[in-house]
Amino acid sequence: MRQLFLFVSIIFVGILFIFRLFYLQVYTSNEHDLFEDNAIRKVYDYPKRGFIYDRNGELLVANQPSYDVMVIPREVEPLDTLEFCSLLKIDKEQFIKRFNRAKHYSPRLPSVLLSHLSKQDYAALQEKMRKFEGFYIQKRSLRHYQRTIGANVLGDIGEVNTTDLKKDSYYKMGDLKGKQGVEASYEKTLRGVKGIKFIQKDRFNRNIGPYKNSTFDTIPEQGKDITITIDSKLQEYGELLMQNKRGGVIAIEPASGEILAMVAAPTYDPNLLVGRERSKNFIKLRDSIANPLFNRSIQGVYEPGSPFKLMNALVGLQEGVITPNETVTCYAGYKYGNRFMKCHCYIGKRNNMISGIQESCNAYFSTVYRKILDKNSNASEGIDTWSKHAKSFGLGDYLNNDLFVGQKGRIPNRAYYKQVYPKTFYSTYTISNAIGQGEVATTPIQLANMVAAIANRGYYYTPHIIKSIEGETVPDKFTKIKYTSIDKQHFEPVIEGMQQVYKRGTAASLQVKDIDICGKTGTVENFVVIDSVKTQLTDHSIFVAFAPKNDPKIAIAVFVENGYWGSRFAGKIASLMIEKHIKNEITRKDLEEWIIRHSLEDEYAKPYSGEPFRINEYTKLQFVDDSEYKRLKRELKKLQTP
Amino acid sequence: MARETNRHYKFDWITIILFFLIVGFGWLNILSASYTGGDIDYFTFSKSYGKQSIFILFTFCIIIVILGIEAKFYERFSSIIYIVSMLSLVGLFIFGKNVNGATSWYAIGSMTLQPSEFAKAATALAVAKQISDLNTNINSFKDQIQTFVIIIIPALLVLLQNDTGSTIVYGAFFFVLYREGLPKYYLSLGMSVIILSVLALKFGALTASIIASVIIFGYYYFNKKKVSFFQVILALLLSVGLSYGVKLFYDSILKPHQQDRISLWLRLEKDPVKLEEMKRTFAYNLNESEKAISSGGFTGKGFMEGTRTTGKFVPEQHTDYIFSTVGEEWGFLGSSFVVILFILLLLRILHLAESQKSQFSRVYGYGVASIIFIHFLINIGMVMGLIPTIGIPLPLFSYGGSGLWAFTILIFIFIKLDSNKINEW
């Protein structure tokens, strides 16, 4: 027994040690990862971020250098805080707060202590930097916007947040990343790939040479320049016209699906979101009631109103429930069951398709809609057919393009109504869809795309923003034709109707000399909830158009929130944009003058005033004040002299 | 009869091979841990690995001398060797050189010598001599005291030189004495004290006392005939006293840095901020060494490829923390290999010791195995965080001339004694 005691102890300790080794080295050990290894210093080499050009090769976005003060908390030695703070131009409290935040994130990984030093501060700091151990300066490149336009299109870059860090291990604390717009959708193309150097450290954090003779090091890959489809002149003009209004303008080149202009109003100067003031400005923009960060041209979901009648006309022809010459009598409205939908035609007016579109006759399109749904005496089947046709125009779903944000909109089918009408379903239940209200909802870009498909007589390309990438081809999903479910011949009567809108109809006052424009006005009722009371606001002014009729160069959709009737604001802007794009000069100075003269700010203030207000015909047109008018005039002038 | 003469030289080659495997592998790791770039100069005084190779070369001289001396010499002169060794320890108080707070070195030119390393072998000889003396009866209290004194003198001397690690090593002789018949209650007592102290520190004195009482009463209940009630009460009082005593000792007598080590070991500190603080200060070595070992994974990063070793993240890596180099560069496979080498060496020595005919050789062999075992247990246990930080080297493996030579002497005296067993009468 006594002989065994030491023997057993030795065996026991041996087994215990091997178990412990197994626990340390096999059970809890991760694969050896260079990035996790704090014995290896990782030094990043940031590549140049790609430039952004407009379709005419004009430079929109370039770079400017910026310097961040970085800190690795555990490497910090006691320092002269007072001197350091005065160099950084922050007070001691701030310094401690920032330092603790960095330490909280990680004592051994670098964090940004202070971002975007000015060049002067950088120069002063650079000389004294070696006195402050644990701190270093990281050079990065920030964006430099050459123009003040297109903030919503271009987007911005900002520091990665913790979600980004978790999602993609490429990003390290303090890295910059596209946050919105093109910067976000083409992030990987623009950013390039940063290079990395692995350096072996000793325990005093001194570099003792490259790790394994730099075998694992990589050199940075430069970001690629991209050209976007935006025409900066048209964009600029659109943004100017939309000042003091809210809404969106989308112009598409029907022959390619390229987005010529994407105006969201209100907008902002993209330079606001660059540099040290970024987060402050971002919060200001985000929290403002007008919400300029919200891209109304692609995110705003509105009932389309009368432009949607074009859709119903096309479906009616395709389904063979109506011919172009068949007439419908209007009784200044349309009676269905015991209800009545008003129309501004006179009693007894007989409309065929062309005059129905021209006059935007509610009775005509209610009749067509009901005929479509009741084609096989089964409204359930009918609405599914109708829905399918509408969806073939890219409505009611994400366009799946290269814009960073988007909305589905809504084209209802039978399944959508299952909840409200579980058993019986008649065409009259959804009659509002006939005139583009009710459950139909679209974004301006979807509507512009619908117009482009009409202009092309039956097909479209997915609207997109990328024109070319340096050394790469544009994804073929943007060069592939998408056919609608409507046959080519059915487009002619509809287009004829759209031309009549300009010649004699609701947009007769908006004609432009020498350009054959086809358009359609829309006036859409809308409501908000104020203090839990559903309150009607002044109608949205909507307009869609394409031109020229026989060789379409531009298809456009304009939404102006609370602008009242279609041709009042939206139509004028559409005509001006078309003329600008086709002629590159404006003959309808009167329209231009009217648009910049008038503001809708009062209209937008009403729901927040807390006082009762009136809408539509009881509103007064608001003029911009003199200084604002002069400013706009000056900008307009700058724009016309290149 | 020719075979008889051959047996004069029958050294135990298994032990010798294990010895050189450990020394050789140790040198490779010292090279890796102390390499700072440039060409490798195998024999140089300017680099630790170069010095170590010179130390290793010199062991051959030591081995030849030790094996050349008549085996009986060691037994006969054990007392003198012991006394000389003790004097060398005492001399340190006058001539000693202070390194890292411990006055354990003689400086001879640029070389330093650590007599406490050699004192272990001397004590092992003296203990063997004392126990194997025909007049000694280990069961008599007087003889126990005599033996304890032999062990305690060097232990006290090194403790006074601030070398706590070496002091603990003398605890190894418990295994020797126990093997030679030290009454069992010493073992029970020793175990109880250790277990009770740990319980008291980890769970508080009250909990420890309650656990002890339950066990004592349970024991009494089943063995009423063997133990008297008086003994139970005595045991009870002692345990409760010890529980509170240990706690008091920990709280009031131990220095803060010693408290911290124990608190880290027993995971007493729950506050994550303070824990982080510990990892950065006194537990820095331990933390880095555990990380280095862990980062080795199953197969290791390869010889001279360990990033933490190359970056010198583990301080004192070539001495006390040499095992972390093995862990990082050779992984689970290599570390287990080293553990197994030591176990084989220990079991081999133990086996040889048991097969000795003379009690002196057996006791000495036991002493050798016990001393190496304690070093092995504390060093590797510490590097892997199983045992509180106690600074002693890994025998034959760590950098250091005195240690290497002392263990060479320790082991090869035994090999010599073993080779002579056939001539014993």
Chai-1 contact restraints between the chains, C-beta under 6 A:
chainA,res_idxA,chainB,res_idxB,connection_type,confidence,min_distance_angstrom,max_distance_angstrom,comment,restraint_id
A,R2,B,R179,contact,1.0,0.0,6.0,A-B,restraint_1
A,L6,B,F175,contact,1.0,0.0,6.0,A-B,restraint_2
A,F7,B,L350,contact,1.0,0.0,6.0,A-B,restraint_3
A,I10,B,L346,contact,1.0,0.0,6.0,A-B,restraint_4
A,I10,B,F373,contact,1.0,0.0,6.0,A-B,restraint_5
A,V13,B,L377,contact,1.0,0.0,6.0,A-B,restraint_6
A,G14,B,V339,contact,1.0,0.0,6.0,A-B,restraint_7
A,G14,B,I343,contact,1.0,0.0,6.0,A-B,restraint_8
A,F17,B,V339,contact,1.0,0.0,6.0,A-B,restraint_9
A,F17,B,I380,contact,1.0,0.0,6.0,A-B,restraint_10
A,I18,B,S336,contact,1.0,0.0,6.0,A-B,restraint_11
A,I18,B,V339,contact,1.0,0.0,6.0,A-B,restraint_12
A,R20,B,M384,contact,1.0,0.0,6.0,A-B,restraint_13
A,L21,B,F332,contact,1.0,0.0,6.0,A-B,restraint_14
A,L21,B,S335,contact,1.0,0.0,6.0,A-B,restraint_15
A,L21,B,S336,contact,1.0,0.0,6.0,A-B,restraint_16
A,L24,B,I293,contact,1.0,0.0,6.0,A-B,restraint_17
A,L24,B,S294,contact,1.0,0.0,6.0,A-B,restraint_18
A,Q25,B,G296,contact,1.0,0.0,6.0,A-B,restraint_19
A,Q25,B,G297,contact,1.0,0.0,6.0,A-B,restraint_20
A,Q25,B,F332,contact,1.0,0.0,6.0,A-B,restraint_21
A,V26,B,F298,contact,1.0,0.0,6.0,A-B,restraint_22
A,V26,B,F332,contact,1.0,0.0,6.0,A-B,restraint_23
A,S29,B,S294,contact,1.0,0.0,6.0,A-B,restraint_24
A,S29,B,G297,contact,1.0,0.0,6.0,A-B,restraint_25
A,D37,B,T307,contact,1.0,0.0,6.0,A-B,restraint_26
A,A39,B,T307,contact,1.0,0.0,6.0,A-B,restraint_27
A,A39,B,R308,contact,1.0,0.0,6.0,A-B,restraint_28
A,A39,B,G311,contact,1.0,0.0,6.0,A-B,restraint_29
A,A39,B,F313,contact,1.0,0.0,6.0,A-B,restraint_30
A,I40,B,T307,contact,1.0,0.0,6.0,A-B,restraint_31
A,Q200,B,T310,contact,1.0,0.0,6.0,A-B,restraint_32
A,Q200,B,G311,contact,1.0,0.0,6.0,A-B,restraint_33
A,K201,B,G311,contact,1.0,0.0,6.0,A-B,restraint_34
A,D202,B,G311,contact,1.0,0.0,6.0,A-B,restraint_35
A,D202,B,K312,contact,1.0,0.0,6.0,A-B,restraint_36
A,R203,B,K312,contact,1.0,0.0,6.0,A-B,restraint_37
A,R203,B,F313,contact,1.0,0.0,6.0,A-B,restraint_38
